[in-house]
Amino acid sequence: MIKKHGKKVISTLLAFFMLMTPNSMLSVSAENIDAMSESVLHSTAGVYIQSRAEIMLSDNDSSIISDIDADILSISSDEKLQIEKYRDALAQMGETYSDSSSSVEMLSQYMDNDGKLHVKAKETTMLTIAENGMESGYTARHEFIYTNINSCWVLTEDRQLEPTGLLPLCEATKFVYGNESSLNGIEATEEISIYPGEIEASVAKPSIESSDKDYTTKSYSYTAMATYLETYWDDYNDDYRDFTDSGGDCTNFASQALRAGGWEDVNGFYQNYNYWWYNFLNQTWSWTSVNYLGSFARASGRCSMLTNVWDLRIGDFLQVQPENSTSKVHTMMVSYFSNGTPYFTYHTSNRYRRSMNQVLLDWGDASYYAYRT
């Protein structure tokens, strides 16, 4: 893992790698090597990933980034510009970042017919929010391409397989390799007759923070919900099926957290939104579908609707219907609250304590539906 605590440390780290590999910082001797080791992955792709995260820091030193960009695997000028714009937009909303840490985990690798080494890896990046010292993070899969140049493995291409958390979702999907995953993070939904009573929530931040949630009116454990979300945001619970590649895992994950906090199963026909259950063979549509969960929450009386997204608190959930869409597509739950800001932890794509500011930039002019559990 490559971690950084302050600009001075990362500058020293980068200088060390440059001394170790004078031809290119992102290269390593290819003699007698037909596979990539974790250490080499960390010293090449890991440094590159860290450099991208550095752009988000409020005291970012562009000279550090330019050192990395020098000859090999430059961060594209377009992506860098978009990250900078995102950083500045968040700063205008009162959210800046003081520190970052990144790691890469090897998933698989193979050699293609041209002698290039393809390494699939998972990035985990955490950013420290300067205003409260809290970490916000994400994971994303990559396919790194290494080319043998002058007997050195040189990192020459980054194929992003999932949207980066360094950009709003609408921008991040543009950089996904082949753009096949342009809807990654957006859950497939069924056309249904929605249970009445849904209220669209305002996104305007109130000048005075609303009163706190009364955590004693129901017998749920909101702490258990938050703990579950933050335990399994990236390390999935094997007791449940993963729907990431079957329309999206966001509502499945929210249902797991609700059950962990005390929501009891309601048995009945699996396609009817009046029922909500999961077993080793099947589950209700309300367990995995955005629209069905929202309808169950209202029909069962387990949730009430909030009129403003900023009123959300720990254990509450938010659903989103993109602009020009006829259906809601995403569910995310609040796992943390600080300084008037809810923070969401969710799946597909995996996000840890993503702030309300980030969420609003992710989805833009969408319709938001806020549920008080």
C-alpha positions in Angstrom: 0.0 0.0 0.0 1.2 3.5 -0.8 0.2 6.0 1.7 0.9 9.7 2.0 0.7 12.1 4.9 1.6 15.5 3.6 3.1 16.8 0.4 6.7 16.5 1.6 6.3 12.7 2.1 4.9 12.0 -1.3 7.6 14.2 -2.9 10.3 12.2 -1.1 8.6 8.9 -2.2 8.4 9.9 -5.8 12.0 11.1 -5.8 13.1 7.7 -4.4 11.3 5.8 -7.3 12.9 8.1 -9.8 16.3 7.3 -8.5 15.5 3.6 -8.5 14.3 3.7 -12.2 16.1 6.5 -14.0 14.7 5.7 -17.5 11.1 5.9 -16.3 9.6 6.0 -12.9 6.8 3.7 -13.9 9.0 0.9 -15.1 11.0 -2.1 -13.8 13.5 -4.5 -15.3 11.7 -7.1 -17.5 14.6 -9.6 -17.7 13.4 -13.1 -16.8 10.0 -11.8 -15.8 6.8 -13.1 -17.3 4.5 -12.0 -14.5 4.0 -9.0 -12.3 4.6 -9.0 -8.6 2.6 -7.1 -6.0 5.6 -5.0 -5.2 6.2 -4.0 -8.8 2.5 -3.2 -9.2 2.6 -0.9 -6.1 5.8 0.9 -7.3 4.3 1.6 -10.7 0.5 1.5 -11.0 0.3 2.4 -7.3 2.3 5.5 -7.7 0.3 6.5 -10.8 -3.0 6.0 -8.9 -1.7 8.0 -6.0 -0.7 10.9 -8.3 -4.3 11.1 -9.6 -5.7 11.3 -6.1 -3.2 14.1 -5.3 -5.0 16.4 -7.7 -8.0 16.5 -5.3 -5.9 18.1 -2.5 -6.5 21.7 -1.7 -2.7 22.4 -1.5 -1.9 20.3 -4.6 1.5 21.0 -6.0 1.2 20.6 -9.8 4.9 20.1 -10.1 4.6 16.8 -8.3 2.0 15.6 -10.8 4.1 16.9 -13.8 7.0 14.8 -12.5 4.8 11.7 -12.8 3.4 12.7 -16.1 6.8 13.3 -17.7 7.2 10.5 -20.3 5.1 7.5 -19.5 1.4 7.1 -18.8 0.4 10.7 -18.5 -2.9 11.5 -16.8 -4.9 12.8 -19.7 -5.2 16.5 -19.8 -9.0 16.2 -20.1 -9.3 13.9 -17.0 -6.9 16.1 -15.0 -9.0 19.2 -15.9 -12.2 17.5 -14.9 -10.8 16.4 -11.6 -9.6 19.9 -10.9 -13.0 21.3 -11.8 -14.6 18.7 -9.4 -12.2 19.7 -6.6 -13.0 23.4 -7.1 -16.7 22.8 -7.2 -16.6 20.9 -3.9 -14.5 23.7 -2.4 -17.1 26.2 -3.3 -19.6 24.0 -1.4 -17.3 24.1 1.6 -15.6 20.7 1.2 -11.8 20.5 0.6 -9.3 17.6 1.0 -6.1 17.7 3.0 -4.6 14.3 2.5 -5.0 11.1 0.5 -3.9 7.4 0.5 -4.2 4.9 -2.3 -3.5 1.2 -2.7 -3.8 -1.3 -5.6 -4.6 -5.0 -5.2 -3.8 -7.5 -8.0 -6.8 -9.5 -9.2 -5.4 -11.3 -12.3 -2.9 -11.0 -15.1 -2.0 -12.4 -18.5 0.4 -11.9 -21.4 -1.2 -11.1 -24.7 0.1 -12.2 -28.2 2.1 -8.9 -28.6 4.1 -9.6 -25.4 2.3 -7.0 -23.4 1.4 -7.8 -19.8 -2.2 -7.1 -18.7 -2.8 -6.7 -15.0 -6.3 -6.3 -13.6 -6.2 -4.6 -10.2 -8.5 -2.9 -7.7 -7.8 0.6 -6.6 -8.8 1.8 -3.1 -8.4 5.5 -2.6 -9.2 7.4 0.6 -9.4 11.2 0.8 -9.3 13.1 4.1 -11.9 15.9 4.3 -10.1 19.0 5.8 -13.2 20.4 7.5 -13.7 17.5 9.8 -10.7 15.1 9.4 -13.0 12.3 8.2 -12.0 9.9 5.4 -14.2 9.4 2.3 -13.3 6.7 -0.2 -14.0 4.5 -3.2 -12.8 1.5 -5.0 -12.5 1.0 -8.8 -11.2 -1.8 -11.0 -8.4 -1.1 -13.6 -6.6 -3.1 -16.3 -3.0 -1.9 -16.4 -1.0 -2.6 -19.6 2.7 -3.0 -19.3 5.0 -2.9 -22.4 8.6 -4.3 -22.6 10.7 -1.3 -23.6 14.5 -1.7 -23.5 14.2 -4.7 -21.2 11.9 -2.8 -18.8 8.3 -3.3 -18.0 6.8 0.1 -18.6 3.3 1.0 -17.5 1.8 2.4 -20.7 -2.0 2.3 -20.4 -4.7 2.5 -17.7 -8.0 1.0 -18.8 -10.5 2.1 -16.2 -13.1 -0.6 -15.8 -15.2 1.3 -13.3 -16.0 4.9 -12.7 -13.4 6.7 -10.6 -14.6 8.4 -7.4 -12.5 11.4 -8.2 -15.2 12.7 -10.5 -19.0 13.1 -10.5 -20.6 9.9 -11.9 -21.7 11.5 -15.2 -18.1 12.6 -15.9 -16.4 9.5 -14.5 -18.3 7.1 -16.9 -16.7 8.9 -19.9 -13.3 7.6 -18.9 -14.4 4.0 -18.5 -12.6 1.8 -21.0 -14.7 1.4 -24.1 -17.5 3.2 -22.2 -19.2 -0.2 -21.9 -19.9 0.6 -18.3 -21.5 4.0 -18.8 -24.3 2.9 -16.5 -22.1 1.2 -13.9 -23.4 2.3 -10.6 -27.0 2.6 -12.0 -29.3 -0.2 -11.0 -31.8 -1.8 -13.5 -35.4 -1.5 -12.4 -38.7 -2.9 -13.4 -41.7 -0.9 -14.5 -44.2 -1.1 -11.7 -47.3 0.6 -10.3 -45.7 2.7 -7.5 -47.3 2.8 -4.1 -48.6 6.3 -3.6 -47.2 8.8 -1.2 -43.7 9.4 -2.7 -42.5 13.0 -2.2 -39.6 14.6 -4.1 -37.1 16.2 -1.7 -35.6 19.6 -2.1 -31.8 19.8 -2.4 -31.5 23.4 -1.2 -29.3 23.5 1.9 -31.2 25.2 4.7 -29.5 28.1 6.5 -30.3 26.5 9.8 -29.6 22.8 10.4 -32.8 20.9 11.0 -33.5 19.2 14.4 -31.8 15.8 14.8 -33.5 12.5 14.2 -35.3 10.9 17.1 -33.5 7.6 17.3 -35.9 6.3 20.0 -39.2 6.2 18.2 -38.6 2.8 16.6 -36.9 -0.3 17.9 -34.3 -0.3 15.1 -30.5 -0.2 15.8 -29.3 2.6 13.5 -25.8 2.1 14.8 -26.0 -1.5 13.6 -27.1 -0.3 10.2 -24.2 2.1 9.9 -21.7 -0.5 11.2 -22.9 -3.0 8.6 -22.6 -0.5 5.8 -19.1 0.5 6.8 -18.0 -3.1 7.4 -19.1 -4.5 4.0 -18.8 -1.5 1.7 -15.9 -3.1 0.0 -15.5 -6.5 1.6 -18.8 -8.1 0.6 -20.7 -10.3 3.0 -20.6 -13.9 1.7 -24.0 -14.6 3.4 -25.7 -12.7 0.6 -25.7 -13.0 -3.2 -23.9 -10.2 -5.1 -26.0 -8.5 -7.8 -23.2 -6.2 -9.1 -23.3 -7.8 -12.5 -27.1 -8.5 -12.4 -28.5 -5.0 -12.6 -26.6 -3.5 -9.6 -26.1 -4.3 -5.9 -27.1 -1.0 -4.3 -30.6 -1.9 -3.1 -29.5 -5.4 -2.1 -26.8 -3.9 0.1 -29.2 -1.4 1.6 -31.6 -4.2 2.4 -28.9 -6.1 4.1 -28.1 -3.1 6.3 -31.8 -2.6 7.1 -32.1 -6.2 8.2 -28.9 -5.8 10.3 -30.6 -2.9 12.1 -33.8 -4.8 12.9 -36.0 -4.8 9.8 -37.8 -8.1 9.9 -38.7 -10.2 6.8 -42.3 -10.0 5.6 -43.3 -13.2 3.8 -45.4 -13.3 0.7 -45.3 -13.3 -3.1 -41.8 -12.2 -4.2 -43.1 -9.9 -7.0 -45.5 -8.0 -4.7 -44.0 -4.8 -3.0 -46.0 -5.5 0.2 -43.5 -8.2 1.0 -39.8 -8.1 1.8 -37.6 -11.1 2.4 -34.4 -12.9 1.4 -33.4 -16.6 1.7 -30.8 -18.9 0.2 -32.9 -19.6 -2.9 -34.6 -16.3 -3.8 -35.6 -12.8 -2.6 -38.4 -10.4 -3.1 -38.2 -7.7 -5.8 -38.4 -5.2 -2.9 -35.1 -6.5 -1.6 -33.2 -5.7 -4.8 -35.2 -3.2 -6.8 -35.0 0.6 -6.1 -38.7 1.2 -6.9 -40.0 -1.8 -5.0 -38.0 -1.0 -1.9 -39.4 2.5 -1.9 -42.9 1.2 -2.3 -42.5 -1.4 0.4 -41.0 1.2 2.8 -44.1 3.4 2.3 -46.8 0.7 2.1 -45.5 -1.0 5.3 -45.2 2.2 7.3 -41.6 1.5 8.1 -40.5 4.8 6.5 -41.8 8.3 6.1 -40.7 10.8 3.4 -38.5 13.8 4.1 -38.9 17.0 2.2 -35.2 17.9 2.1 -32.2 15.7 1.5 -30.2 17.6 4.1 -32.5 16.2 6.8 -31.3 12.7 6.2 -29.5 11.1 9.2 -27.8 7.8 10.0 -29.9 4.8 8.9 -32.0 6.8 6.5 -31.8 6.2 2.7 -31.9 8.2 -0.4 -33.2 7.2 -3.9 -32.4 8.9 -7.1 -34.2 9.3 -10.4 -31.9 10.8 -13.1 -33.0 13.7 -15.2 -35.0 12.5 -18.3 -35.4 9.0 -16.7 -38.9 7.5 -16.0 -37.6 5.4 -13.0 -35.5 5.7 -9.9 -32.2 3.9 -10.4 -30.1 4.1 -7.2 -30.4 3.5 -3.4 -27.8 4.7 -0.9 -27.9 4.8 2.9 -26.5 7.3 5.4 -23.7 5.8 7.6 -22.3 8.9 9.1 -23.4 12.5 9.9 -21.1 15.5 10.7 -21.4 19.3 10.7 -24.9 19.2 9.1 -23.8 16.9 6.3 -25.0 13.3 5.7 -22.5 10.8 4.3 -23.5 7.8 2.3 -22.0 4.3 2.0 -23.1 2.1 -0.8 -22.4 -0.5 -3.5 -22.2 -0.3 -7.3 -19.9 1.4 -7.5 -18.4 1.0 -4.0 -18.3 4.2 -2.1 -17.5 4.9 1.6 -18.9 8.0 3.3 -19.6 10.0 0.1 -20.8 13.4 1.2 -24.1 14.9 0.3 -22.1 17.5 -1.7 -20.5 14.7 -3.7 -23.8 12.9 -4.2 -25.5 16.1 -5.6 -22.6 16.6 -8.0 -22.8 12.9 -9.0 -26.4 13.1 -10.0 -26.9 16.8 -10.9 -30.5 17.7 -11.9 -32.0 14.4 -10.8 -35.1 13.9 -8.6 -34.3 12.8 -5.0 -36.5 10.9 -2.6 -35.4 10.9 1.0 -36.6 8.1 3.4 -36.7 8.4 7.2 -36.4 4.9 8.6 
